[in-house]
Amino acid sequence: MTIKKSGKLDSVLYDIRGPIMDRAMAMEAAGLQITKLNIGNLALFGFEAPEEIQQAMIRNLADSAGYSDSRGIVAARQAVLDYRVSQGVTGLSLNDIWLGNGASELITTAVNALLDTGDELLVPMPDFPLWTACASLAGGRAVHYVCDESNGWIPDLEDIRSKINARTKGIVVINPNNPTGVLYPTPVLEGIVKIAREFGLLILCDEVYDMMLYDELRHTAMASLSGDVPTLTFNSLSKNHRACGYRAGWMSFSGDKKLAKDYLEGLDLLANMRMCPNVPGQWAIQAALTSPPSIDEMVSPGGRLRRQRDLAYELVTAIPGVTCVKPQAALYMFPRLDPAVYPIHDDRQFFLEMLNETRVMLVQGTGFNVPDPHHFRLVFLQHEDALRDSLARVAKFLDGYRRRDHKPLSAARPGVEKTTTESADWTILQT
């Protein structure tokens, strides 16, 4: 008898750590050096968590062996509460805040508490694929609404409205956006709030990059606009505070609690079942949220992230047939390969081939639930010289592809055809 995975996983996609990552690991095992521009892992590129965050964990480690409250340490939740109030969010109490093992765990909790089998969750397209995966694992279905690339990747409000039906339970908003790096204008957020109010939907807002803003732009907290509309907001230490491995995040509920009384009981039930978040990471939250934002100097003119954003955008858009909406926030950009120049049939295979030839790892656009195979997400965390080198290798690969006969990539290179992970790894080991 064989043991098989759950059928619920058949519709789950997480290519940020998928087959391309598997290939890269095989290449590293064979002694090759891989440049990983696939994931926003800041520590890998020399970004360190601020000293005050590190010291807060160290000082309190001796007191971290026991369980905390299932919602999290009071001092940390108070810091989150104060931070949310500073963003213009009203009506919050300590009991409206839950801490978790990163925002990812809390997103999973929130979606599981919301969806019954067959229910629908509106999710942006492109998306951060965790949202779509969580909807599937909860027995529901992600329905993707259009974010219009020709309009700067801004959500199409009419498309959102057209996809609401009796099974729709909520609207996911990722702002600042991953993978496009776009910051949504306040009127667009107000439009989404209006739709949610009209149809009685929960808003689930992922604001993990709310401090990582370029060009002197300002972020508007969704909950500061939603007033009476039930709204869950997610954030963490991972990006703004360069502490991905600490796995420390938070979720706050705002809006009319009477409308969500039963749902909030479900959140508490799931929080209790996991006992508590990891305690050492929780001690870092208060230190992070009560200190001056250390990310500011990195995103300001002349700052490291600002320089790398500008350089990556310049280099990518200089490649023939590649266009990109310039990111206003976060760590990512989502370039487009002109299909007339790059007629790609299978973008996963395309970027596997790019990895094999360039040793640069990127994630294909379909990994973010975009149906056409002509986008990719680029993480611009490398130092400038290394970024120049990596993108020069990508540009050389694309130049070579433009000169081919535009058959499917695996067929265009006799002897390098790879139809399974195993044969792909074998090819690498022979390289």
ABEGO torsion letter per residue (X at the ends): XBBBBBAAAAABBBAABBAAAAAAAAAAAAGBBBBBAABBBAAAAGBBBBAAAAAAAAAAAAAAABBBBAAEBAAAAAAAAAAAAAAGBBGBBAAABBBBBEAAAAAAAAAAAABBBGBBBBBBOBBBAAAAAAAAAAGBBBBBBBBBAAAGGBBBAAAAAAABBAABABBBBBOBBOAAGBBBBAAAAAAAAAAAAAAGBBBBBBAAAAABBBGGBBBBBAAAAAEABBBBBBBBAAAAAGBAAAGBBBBBBBEBAAAAAAAAAAAAAAAAAAGBBBAAAAAAAAAAAABBBAAAAAABBGBAAAAAAAAAAAAAAABBGBBBBBBABEABBBBBBBAAABBBABAAAAAAAAAAAAGBBBBBAAAAGBABAABBBBBBABBAAAAAAAAAAAAAAAAAAAABAGBBAAAABBGABBABAAAAAAAAAAX
